[in-house]
């Protein structure tokens, strides 16, 4: 069997290999000179870059001596691993993938320029070098792709780590603690704490894309919420320093059935969360798409804070009606409630009850006979208002 042919004669490869150190230095120098983000790579760091470039180009010459076309140029695994590690290092150095790819392009162009000079001097056929150019740029494309993969890997790992740190911070804030301790923890993880926040609870199933909607300073707890461990719910702690921010949150969460807690100083986000949990429980059993603002449920929260006390108060307020027939007592109860809500305006009461104003006048006469002067007592009016406010 005849040996596999190579398009690059060994004499050509040897000529290119002889000038490899100079070509690598020129490529690294071009990157440092033309890419501002690499301009500080002088001294030992610049020497390291020279070495990395030389290793990559030396590997290319080995492959080129064995390959028949650009399609068969496949970097050795150690070269791909080194490129992957380079990408990870570029992320840690704070540079972007655009900068990284720019460095590859400039370095490859410089290497090609230097080798072209050698080729012309050695009178290497131009047809050969046209194919050689295709091969070197195919080789660099594969190395740069591996570096981008390394960059993305490090970016994702960093984002996961950051998310975990921020989740831990959110849980510590919910648990409460000394202000100095929470402040130190926020600074440790690098959280840009807003002055005020609101706790937002929503189902994970309805949270698609939510991270891209809310303020970047928001803290996210994806599940296992305090007191709601068995439910697939997510918590957001979002900045609501201004009223406009709170209204924007409502718009962003439209159709997701979220519950939005009150705005609180960020160290007291646990209070906002506790209020949101209460309103979440108030809405059990109902399907809600619009955001539930806890500020709209203050009456229900207050009157429902102690159910037994509320029931005792209702029983005391309605005790004068106990001797009446149930149907009569119910009519007078609804009339008393309407009278309180409409501040005694007969037409408003009649419209609410769907009865004639004369009927309202008759019933109120009955109520005044039963309650007497108590209907003019502010304490009685307050007690009856609270007692009947959450009858359902």
VOPAGU-2260 file (C-alpha; in pm, 1 decimal, decimal comma):
REM VOPAGU-2260
SITE   aa  ch    i         X         Y         Z
SITE  UNK   A    0       0,0       0,0       0,0
SITE  UNK   A    1     141,1     337,6     -94,4
SITE  UNK   A    2     173,2     600,4     179,8
SITE  UNK   A    3     -96,6     866,2     199,7
SITE  UNK   A    4       6,4    1167,5      -2,5
SITE  UNK   A    5      35,3    1520,7     136,7
SITE  UNK   A    6     -14,7    1836,7     -61,9
SITE  UNK   A    7     278,3    2002,2     128,6
SITE  UNK   A    8     628,2    1876,3      47,3
SITE  UNK   A    9     846,3    1820,2     352,6
SITE  UNK   A   10    1097,6    2073,1     217,9
SITE  UNK   A   11     831,0    2344,0     225,5
SITE  UNK   A   12     722,4    2251,3     576,6
SITE  UNK   A   13    1086,4    2256,3     689,9
SITE  UNK   A   14    1132,8    2604,3     545,3
SITE  UNK   A   15     825,2    2733,5     728,5
SITE  UNK   A   16     926,6    2558,7    1050,1
SITE  UNK   A   17    1268,6    2726,8    1048,1
SITE  UNK   A   18    1112,4    3072,8    1081,5
SITE  UNK   A   19     837,7    2963,9    1320,5
SITE  UNK   A   20     968,8    3151,5    1630,9
SITE  UNK   A   21     986,9    3477,2    1436,7
SITE  UNK   A   22     641,0    3422,7    1285,8
SITE  UNK   A   23     492,3    3351,5    1630,6
SITE  UNK   A   24     653,9    3664,1    1777,8
SITE  UNK   A   25     520,7    3875,4    1491,5
SITE  UNK   A   26     169,2    3731,6    1535,1
SITE  UNK   A   27     168,6    3793,0    1909,6
SITE  UNK   A   28     307,4    4141,8    1856,8
SITE  UNK   A   29      32,6    4222,7    1608,4
SITE  UNK   A   30    -233,2    4116,2    1858,9
SITE  UNK   A   31     -79,4    4333,2    2132,3
SITE  UNK   A   32     -44,7    4629,1    1896,5
SITE  UNK   A   33    -383,6    4612,3    1724,3
SITE  UNK   A   34    -621,3    4491,0    1995,5
SITE  UNK   A   35    -642,8    4755,1    2271,1
SITE  UNK   A   36    -754,6    4501,1    2531,9
SITE  UNK   A   37    -422,5    4317,1    2489,9
SITE  UNK   A   38    -200,8    4624,6    2495,2
SITE  UNK   A   39     -93,6    4560,7    2854,8
SITE  UNK   A   40      49,6    4214,3    2772,9
SITE  UNK   A   41     415,6    4307,1    2804,1
SITE  UNK   A   42     708,8    4130,6    2964,4
SITE  UNK   A   43     632,8    3778,5    3094,4
SITE  UNK   A   44     270,7    3789,3    2982,9
SITE  UNK   A   45     380,1    3883,3    2632,4
SITE  UNK   A   46     630,0    3596,6    2633,3
SITE  UNK   A   47     349,9    3359,3    2733,5
SITE  UNK   A   48     140,8    3476,7    2440,9
SITE  UNK   A   49     439,0    3421,5    2207,5
SITE  UNK   A   50     473,7    3068,3    2339,6
SITE  UNK   A   51     102,2    2991,9    2299,9
SITE  UNK   A   52     101,3    3117,9    1942,6
SITE  UNK   A   53     415,4    2921,2    1855,6
SITE  UNK   A   54     268,9    2598,4    1992,6
SITE  UNK   A   55     -50,8    2648,3    1794,4
SITE  UNK   A   56     137,4    2721,9    1470,0
SITE  UNK   A   57     379,3    2433,7    1525,1
SITE  UNK   A   58      82,1    2200,1    1560,1
SITE  UNK   A   59     -58,6    2338,7    1238,9
SITE  UNK   A   60     262,1    2260,9    1048,5
SITE  UNK   A   61     254,5    1901,9    1173,7
SITE  UNK   A   62    -104,7    1860,2    1056,4
SITE  UNK   A   63     -41,2    2039,3     727,9
SITE  UNK   A   64     243,7    1796,7     651,0
SITE  UNK   A   65      -1,9    1506,3     679,2
SITE  UNK   A   66    -318,9    1656,9     527,7
SITE  UNK   A   67    -438,9    1658,6     171,2
SITE  UNK   A   68    -688,4    1947,0     192,4
SITE  UNK   A   69    -837,7    2210,3     421,2
SITE  UNK   A   70   -1127,6    1976,7     497,5
SITE  UNK   A   71    -887,8    1729,8     657,9
SITE  UNK   A   72    -723,2    1985,4     887,9
SITE  UNK   A   73    -823,8    1881,1    1239,3
SITE  UNK   A   74    -626,4    2022,0    1534,5
SITE  UNK   A   75    -478,3    1773,1    1778,3
SITE  UNK   A   76    -680,6    1734,1    2098,2
SITE  UNK   A   77    -409,3    1899,2    2313,3
SITE  UNK   A   78    -433,6    2206,9    2087,7
SITE  UNK   A   79    -812,5    2212,1    2120,8
SITE  UNK   A   80    -783,4    2169,9    2498,1
SITE  UNK   A   81    -535,7    2457,5    2515,9
SITE  UNK   A   82    -769,0    2676,2    2309,7
SITE  UNK   A   83   -1059,1    2582,1    2538,9
SITE  UNK   A   84    -852,8    2678,4    2844,4
SITE  UNK   A   85    -756,2    3003,9    2674,9
SITE  UNK   A   86   -1124,1    3091,1    2630,8
SITE  UNK   A   87   -1191,6    3026,5    2998,6
SITE  UNK   A   88    -898,8    3246,6    3091,3
SITE  UNK   A   89   -1020,5    3525,2    2865,0
SITE  UNK   A   90   -1353,5    3531,6    3049,8
SITE  UNK   A   91   -1177,8    3549,8    3386,2
SITE  UNK   A   92    -963,4    3834,1    3251,3
SITE  UNK   A   93   -1275,9    4033,3    3173,9
SITE  UNK   A   94   -1240,4    4035,8    2796,4
SITE  UNK   A   95   -1527,4    3961,7    2557,3
SITE  UNK   A   96   -1565,8    3697,6    2287,8
SITE  UNK   A   97   -1551,8    3973,8    2025,7
SITE  UNK   A   98   -1207,1    4069,6    2154,8
SITE  UNK   A   99   -1100,5    3705,6    2162,8
SITE  UNK   A  100   -1208,2    3640,3    1803,3
SITE  UNK   A  101   -1046,5    3965,4    1691,2
SITE  UNK   A  102    -717,9    3845,5    1842,6
SITE  UNK   A  103    -744,7    3518,7    1651,5
SITE  UNK   A  104    -813,5    3698,1    1321,6
SITE  UNK   A  105    -528,3    3944,8    1363,6
SITE  UNK   A  106    -285,4    3674,4    1476,5
SITE  UNK   A  107    -374,2    3448,6    1183,8
SITE  UNK   A  108    -342,2    3734,5     939,3
SITE  UNK   A  109       0,1    3828,0    1077,4
SITE  UNK   A  110     121,0    3466,3    1061,9
SITE  UNK   A  111       5,8    3436,3     704,8
SITE  UNK   A  112     178,7    3763,7     615,0
SITE  UNK   A  113     511,1    3652,4     765,1
SITE  UNK   A  114     499,7    3306,3     608,1
SITE  UNK   A  115     408,3    3464,3     272,3
SITE  UNK   A  116     730,7    3663,8     279,6
SITE  UNK   A  117     923,3    3343,3     338,1
SITE  UNK   A  118     734,8    3167,3      59,5
SITE  UNK   A  119     815,4    3439,9    -189,3
SITE  UNK   A  120    1183,2    3433,9     -93,1
SITE  UNK   A  121    1197,0    3055,4    -124,7
SITE  UNK   A  122    1009,3    3070,2    -457,0
SITE  UNK   A  123     737,9    2834,6    -329,7
SITE  UNK   A  124     465,9    2802,4    -602,3
SITE  UNK   A  125     177,4    3044,1    -552,0
SITE  UNK   A  126     -74,5    2766,7    -623,0
SITE  UNK   A  127      52,9    2581,1    -319,8
SITE  UNK   A  128      24,0    2884,2     -97,0
SITE  UNK   A  129    -333,5    2954,3    -200,1
SITE  UNK   A  130    -429,7    2610,3     -67,2
SITE  UNK   A  131    -203,3    2662,5     232,0
SITE  UNK   A  132    -392,9    2980,9     322,6
SITE  UNK   A  133    -721,4    2791,9     313,3
SITE  UNK   A  134    -577,7    2534,5     550,5
SITE  UNK   A  135    -435,7    2775,6     804,4
SITE  UNK   A  136    -754,8    2975,4     829,8
SITE  UNK   A  137    -961,3    2654,1     863,6
SITE  UNK   A  138    -725,8    2548,6    1143,2
SITE  UNK   A  139    -759,9    2885,8    1321,5
SITE  UNK   A  140   -1139,1    2869,6    1287,1
SITE  UNK   A  141   -1144,0    2541,7    1477,6
SITE  UNK   A  142    -915,9    2671,7    1751,0
SITE  UNK   A  143   -1121,0    2989,4    1790,6
SITE  UNK   A  144   -1442,3    2786,2    1810,4
SITE  UNK   A  145   -1288,1    2581,5    2091,1
SITE  UNK   A  146   -1187,9    2901,6    2271,2
SITE  UNK   A  147   -1540,3    3040,4    2240,1
SITE  UNK   A  148   -1672,3    2713,5    2385,1
SITE  UNK   A  149   -1432,9    2754,2    2679,4
SITE  UNK   A  150   -1543,5    3113,6    2725,7
SITE  UNK   A  151   -1911,7    3012,7    2724,2
SITE  UNK   A  152   -1843,2    2731,4    2970,2
SITE  UNK   A  153   -1679,3    2971,1    3214,3
SITE  UNK   A  154   -1954,6    3228,7    3165,3
SITE  UNK   A  155   -2227,5    2975,1    3243,4
SITE  UNK   A  156   -2037,8    2848,7    3547,1
SITE  UNK   A  157   -1995,8    3206,0    3670,3
SITE  UNK   A  158   -2365,0    3280,2    3619,8
SITE  UNK   A  159   -2464,2    2966,8    3810,6
SITE  UNK   A  160   -2230,4    3057,9    4094,3
SITE  UNK   A  161   -2361,0    3414,1    4101,7
SITE  UNK   A  162   -2721,2    3291,6    4102,4
SITE  UNK   A  163   -2646,2    3061,9    4396,8
SITE  UNK   A  164   -2480,0    3341,9    4593,1
SITE  UNK   A  165   -2769,7    3576,9    4528,0
SITE  UNK   A  166   -3024,7    3309,5    4617,1
SITE  UNK   A  167   -2846,3    3248,8    4947,1
SITE  UNK   A  168   -2847,9    3624,0    5011,2
SITE  UNK   A  169   -3222,8    3641,6    4939,7
SITE  UNK   A  170   -3292,9    3363,3    5188,3
SITE  UNK   A  171   -3083,9    3537,8    5453,9
SITE  UNK   A  172   -3275,3    3860,8    5396,5
SITE  UNK   A  173   -3607,8    3676,2    5429,7
SITE  UNK   A  174   -3489,8    3522,8    5757,2
SITE  UNK   A  175   -3400,1    3866,9    5890,2
SITE  UNK   A  176   -3111,7    3962,5    6110,8
SITE  UNK   A  177   -2899,8    4258,1    6219,5
SITE  UNK   A  178   -2881,7    4529,8    5955,1
SITE  UNK   A  179   -2502,5    4535,1    5972,2
SITE  UNK   A  180   -2482,5    4162,2    5902,6
SITE  UNK   A  181   -2716,5    4180,0    5603,1
SITE  UNK   A  182   -2530,9    4481,2    5465,6
SITE  UNK   A  183   -2199,2    4299,7    5492,7
SITE  UNK   A  184   -2343,2    3994,3    5319,8
SITE  UNK   A  185   -2482,7    4204,8    5033,5
SITE  UNK   A  186   -2144,1    4366,8    4985,2
SITE  UNK   A  187   -1965,9    4031,9    4998,1
SITE  UNK   A  188   -2164,9    3889,2    4706,9
SITE  UNK   A  189   -2155,7    4216,7    4513,7
SITE  UNK   A  190   -2527,9    4293,0    4520,1
SITE  UNK   A  191   -2618,4    4650,4    4428,1
SITE  UNK   A  192   -2893,5    4680,5    4688,2
SITE  UNK   A  193   -3180,2    4920,1    4604,5
SITE  UNK   A  194   -3334,0    5127,4    4882,8
SITE  UNK   A  195   -3670,8    4951,7    4866,8
SITE  UNK   A  196   -3799,2    4622,1    4727,8
SITE  UNK   A  197   -4116,3    4418,5    4692,3
SITE  UNK   A  198   -4151,8    4043,1    4720,2
SITE  UNK   A  199   -4324,0    3882,3    4421,7
SITE  UNK   A  200   -4454,7    3525,3    4425,7
SITE  UNK   A  201   -4555,6    3340,3    4109,7
SITE  UNK   A  202   -4575,8    2986,0    3980,6
SITE  UNK   A  203   -4260,2    2852,0    3815,0
SITE  UNK   A  204   -4477,4    2727,7    3529,9
SITE  UNK   A  205   -4568,5    3088,1    3453,2
SITE  UNK   A  206   -4220,3    3235,0    3496,8
SITE  UNK   A  207   -4081,4    3177,0    3147,0
SITE  UNK   A  208   -3844,9    3456,9    3050,3
SITE  UNK   A  209   -3898,7    3637,7    3379,2
SITE  UNK   A  210   -3527,0    3695,2    3438,7
SITE  UNK   A  211   -3510,2    3907,9    3125,6
SITE  UNK   A  212   -3809,8    4117,6    3228,6
SITE  UNK   A  213   -3723,0    4226,2    3579,6
SITE  UNK   A  214   -3455,2    4468,4    3694,9
SITE  UNK   A  215   -3106,1    4315,2    3691,2
SITE  UNK   A  216   -3076,0    4391,3    4063,6
SITE  UNK   A  217   -3363,0    4154,3    4142,2
SITE  UNK   A  218   -3293,0    3854,1    4363,2
SITE  UNK   A  219   -3450,5    3523,4    4259,1
SITE  UNK   A  220   -3536,0    3219,4    4470,8
SITE  UNK   A  221   -3650,8    2948,6    4225,8
SITE  UNK   A  222   -3831,7    2723,0    4473,5
SITE  UNK   A  223   -3859,5    2576,1    4823,1
SITE  UNK   A  224   -3997,1    2903,6    4955,9
SITE  UNK   A  225   -4038,3    2947,9    5333,9
SITE  UNK   A  226   -4380,5    2820,3    5435,8
SITE  UNK   A  227   -4452,5    2710,5    5077,7
SITE  UNK   A  228   -4197,8    2431,0    5046,2
SITE  UNK   A  229   -4439,7    2186,7    4881,7
SITE  UNK   A  230   -4547,0    2427,1    4608,0
SITE  UNK   A  231   -4371,4    2493,5    4278,9
SITE  UNK   A  232   -4341,3    2868,2    4329,2
SITE  UNK   A  233   -4074,0    3127,1    4259,0
SITE  UNK   A  234   -3986,5    3436,0    4460,6
SITE  UNK   A  235   -3855,8    3759,2    4311,8
SITE  UNK   A  236   -3725,1    4041,4    4528,5
SITE  UNK   A  237   -3751,3    4336,0    4291,5
SITE  UNK   A  238   -3658,9    4704,6    4330,3
SITE  UNK   A  239   -3963,5    4926,7    4391,7
SITE  UNK   A  240   -3805,2    5249,5    4512,2
SITE  UNK   A  241   -4044,6    5460,2    4305,0
SITE  UNK   A  242   -4416,7    5416,4    4243,4
SITE  UNK   A  243   -4345,7    5396,3    3871,5
SITE  UNK   A  244   -4127,1    5089,1    3930,5
SITE  UNK   A  245   -4409,5    4912,9    4108,9
SITE  UNK   A  246   -4651,7    4992,4    3827,4
SITE  UNK   A  247   -4399,8    4869,9    3571,9
SITE  UNK   A  248   -4368,6    4540,6    3760,6
SITE  UNK   A  249   -4746,0    4497,3    3738,8
SITE  UNK   A  250   -4734,8    4550,3    3363,4
SITE  UNK   A  251   -4443,9    4308,6    3322,0
SITE  UNK   A  252   -4622,9    4039,3    3522,5
SITE  UNK   A  253   -4957,6    4072,7    3344,8
SITE  UNK   A  254   -5113,7    3733,8    3278,2
SITE  UNK   A  255   -4881,8    3545,1    3515,6
SITE  UNK   A  256   -5101,6    3533,5    3827,6
SITE  UNK   A  257   -4833,0    3689,8    4047,6
SITE  UNK   A  258   -4878,1    3828,9    4398,7
SITE  UNK   A  259   -4687,5    4150,9    4467,7
SITE  UNK   A  260   -4600,1    4236,2    4827,4
SITE  UNK   A  261   -4573,6    4588,4    4968,7
SITE  UNK   A  262   -4265,9    4802,2    4915,5
SITE  UNK   A  263   -4022,9    4776,9    5206,4
SITE  UNK   A  264   -3664,4    4876,2    5284,1
SITE  UNK   A  265   -3456,7    4589,9    5140,3
SITE  UNK   A  266   -3346,0    4456,6    5479,0
SITE  UNK   A  267   -3716,9    4411,0    5564,3
SITE  UNK   A  268   -3804,5    4220,9    5247,7
SITE  UNK   A  269   -3922,7    3938,2    5473,9
SITE  UNK   A  270   -4218,8    4154,9    5575,5
SITE  UNK   A  271   -4314,0    4205,9    5211,3
SITE  UNK   A  272   -4286,4    3831,9    5152,7
SITE  UNK   A  273   -4503,4    3747,1    5456,2
SITE  UNK   A  274   -4774,7    3984,7    5329,3
SITE  UNK   A  275   -4757,8    3832,6    4981,8
SITE  UNK   A  276   -4800,7    3482,4    5128,0
SITE  UNK   A  277   -5113,7    3595,1    5314,7
SITE  UNK   A  278   -5270,3    3736,3    4998,2
SITE  UNK   A  279   -5168,9    3422,7    4807,9
SITE  UNK   A  280   -5363,0    3219,3    5063,8
SITE  UNK   A  281   -5660,7    3455,3    5040,4
SITE  UNK   A  282   -5682,6    3382,4    4668,5
SITE  UNK   A  283   -5667,3    3003,0    4698,3
SITE  UNK   A  284   -5910,3    2822,1    4473,9
SITE  UNK   A  285   -5955,1    3106,8    4228,5
SITE  UNK   A  286   -5786,2    3150,0    3890,5
SITE  UNK   A  287   -5618,7    3486,5    3862,4
SITE  UNK   A  288   -5414,9    3615,2    3571,3
SITE  UNK   A  289   -5378,3    3978,9    3670,8
SITE  UNK   A  290   -5117,9    4054,5    3937,9
SITE  UNK   A  291   -5261,1    4067,3    4290,3
SITE  UNK   A  292   -5128,9    4380,8    4461,0
SITE  UNK   A  293   -5130,7    4326,0    4836,1
SITE  UNK   A  294   -5206,3    4696,4    4881,4
SITE  UNK   A  295   -5552,8    4620,5    4738,1
SITE  UNK   A  296   -5621,6    4360,5    5009,0
SITE  UNK   A  297   -5553,4    4559,5    5324,0
SITE  UNK   A  298   -5912,8    4545,8    5453,0
SITE  UNK   A  299   -5935,5    4170,3    5399,2
SITE  UNK   A  300   -5599,0    4122,3    5569,3
SITE  UNK   A  301   -5692,6    4333,8    5868,7
SITE  UNK   A  302   -6034,5    4184,0    5929,8
SITE  UNK   A  303   -5902,4    3835,1    5867,9
SITE  UNK   A  304   -5602,9    3864,8    6100,1
SITE  UNK   A  305   -5791,5    3690,5    6384,6
SITE  UNK   A  306   -6087,0    3492,4    6243,9
SITE  UNK   A  307   -6221,5    3397,4    6587,0
SITE  UNK   A  308   -6214,4    3758,9    6706,7
SITE  UNK   A  309   -6392,0    3866,7    6389,8
SITE  UNK   A  310   -6660,9    3603,8    6440,1
SITE  UNK   A  311   -6710,6    3714,4    6801,2
SITE  UNK   A  312   -6740,1    4078,2    6689,0
SITE  UNK   A  313   -6992,2    3987,9    6417,5
SITE  UNK   A  314   -7196,4    3787,0    6666,2
SITE  UNK   A  315   -7201,3    4076,6    6912,1
SITE  UNK   A  316   -7301,1    4334,4    6649,1
SITE  UNK   A  317   -7582,0    4116,1    6511,4
SITE  UNK   A  318   -7706,1    3983,9    6845,6
SITE  UNK   A  319   -8008,8    4223,2    6852,3
SITE  UNK   A  320   -8139,8    4044,7    6539,4
SITE  UNK   A  321   -8128,6    3695,3    6689,8
SITE  UNK   A  322   -8493,7    3700,2    6803,7
SITE  UNK   A  323   -8624,0    3770,8    6453,1
SITE  UNK   A  324   -8716,7    3518,1    6188,9
SITE  UNK   A  325   -8408,3    3418,9    5987,3
SITE  UNK   A  326   -8541,6    3571,5    5664,3
SITE  UNK   A  327   -8622,1    3900,6    5835,7
SITE  UNK   A  328   -8286,5    3905,8    6017,0
SITE  UNK   A  329   -8102,0    3851,3    5685,7
SITE  UNK   A  330   -8287,9    4137,9    5516,3
SITE  UNK   A  331   -8209,3    4373,7    5801,2
SITE  UNK   A  332   -7844,9    4258,8    5811,2
SITE  UNK   A  333   -7795,2    4334,5    5441,9
SITE  UNK   A  334   -7971,8    4666,9    5486,4
SITE  UNK   A  335   -7748,3    4759,6    5781,0
SITE  UNK   A  336   -7440,0    4669,1    5577,7
SITE  UNK   A  337   -7555,6    4879,8    5282,1
SITE  UNK   A  338   -7643,0    5167,0    5516,3
SITE  UNK   A  339   -7289,1    5162,5    5654,7
SITE  UNK   A  340   -7122,3    5137,9    5313,9
SITE  UNK   A  341   -7336,1    5410,3    5154,8
SITE  UNK   A  342   -7323,4    5635,0    5460,8
SITE  UNK   A  343   -7700,9    5645,9    5496,9
SITE  UNK   A  344   -7779,0    5761,6    5138,7
SITE  UNK   A  345   -8118,0    5606,4    5072,4
SITE  UNK   A  346   -8097,6    5596,9    4692,0
SITE  UNK   A  347   -7755,9    5431,7    4702,6
SITE  UNK   A  348   -7879,8    5174,3    4951,3
SITE  UNK   A  349   -8187,1    5100,4    4739,3
SITE  UNK   A  350   -7975,7    5054,3    4425,6
SITE  UNK   A  351   -7735,6    4821,6    4605,7
SITE  UNK   A  352   -8019,5    4608,1    4743,7
SITE  UNK   A  353   -8238,0    4632,1    4429,5
SITE  UNK   A  354   -8537,0    4753,7    4632,7
SITE  UNK   A  355   -8753,0    5066,6    4640,3
SITE  UNK   A  356   -8630,4    5360,6    4853,4
SITE  UNK   A  357   -8947,4    5329,4    5059,7
SITE  UNK   A  358   -8847,0    4973,2    5144,0
SITE  UNK   A  359   -8513,1    5106,4    5264,9
SITE  UNK   A  360   -8693,0    5364,7    5478,1
SITE  UNK   A  361   -8914,6    5095,1    5631,6
SITE  UNK   A  362   -8624,3    4862,5    5709,6
SITE  UNK   A  363   -8413,2    5138,6    5858,4
SITE  UNK   A  364   -8707,3    5223,0    6080,1
SITE  UNK   A  365   -8702,8    4864,2    6202,9
SITE  UNK   A  366   -8329,0    4877,8    6264,4
SITE  UNK   A  367   -8358,9    5198,1    6463,7
SITE  UNK   A  368   -8628,8    5040,2    6679,8
SITE  UNK   A  369   -8399,2    4745,6    6746,1
SITE  UNK   A  370   -8064,5    4926,7    6789,3
SITE  UNK   A  371   -8191,9    5260,8    6916,4
SITE  UNK   A  372   -7931,3    5534,4    6965,2
SITE  UNK   A  373   -7647,4    5284,9    6908,3
SITE  UNK   A  374   -7670,0    5351,8    6533,4
SITE  UNK   A  375   -7549,7    5705,9    6608,1
SITE  UNK   A  376   -7261,3    5588,0    6826,3
SITE  UNK   A  377   -6927,1    5609,3    6634,1
SITE  UNK   A  378   -6795,5    5308,5    6826,4
SITE  UNK   A  379   -7094,6    5100,7    6719,0
SITE  UNK   A  380   -7066,8    5220,2    6358,5
SITE  UNK   A  381   -6697,6    5122,8    6351,4
SITE  UNK   A  382   -6763,6    4781,6    6506,6
SITE  UNK   A  383   -7047,4    4706,8    6264,7
SITE  UNK   A  384   -6840,8    4821,2    5965,0
SITE  UNK   A  385   -6553,4    4592,1    6057,4
SITE  UNK   A  386   -6782,4    4303,9    6150,9
SITE  UNK   A  387   -6970,4    4311,7    5820,9
SITE  UNK   A  388   -6676,1    4401,3    5597,3
SITE  UNK   A  389   -6569,6    4039,7    5541,0
SITE  UNK   A  390   -6896,6    3855,0    5580,5
SITE  UNK   A  391   -6804,5    3619,2    5296,4
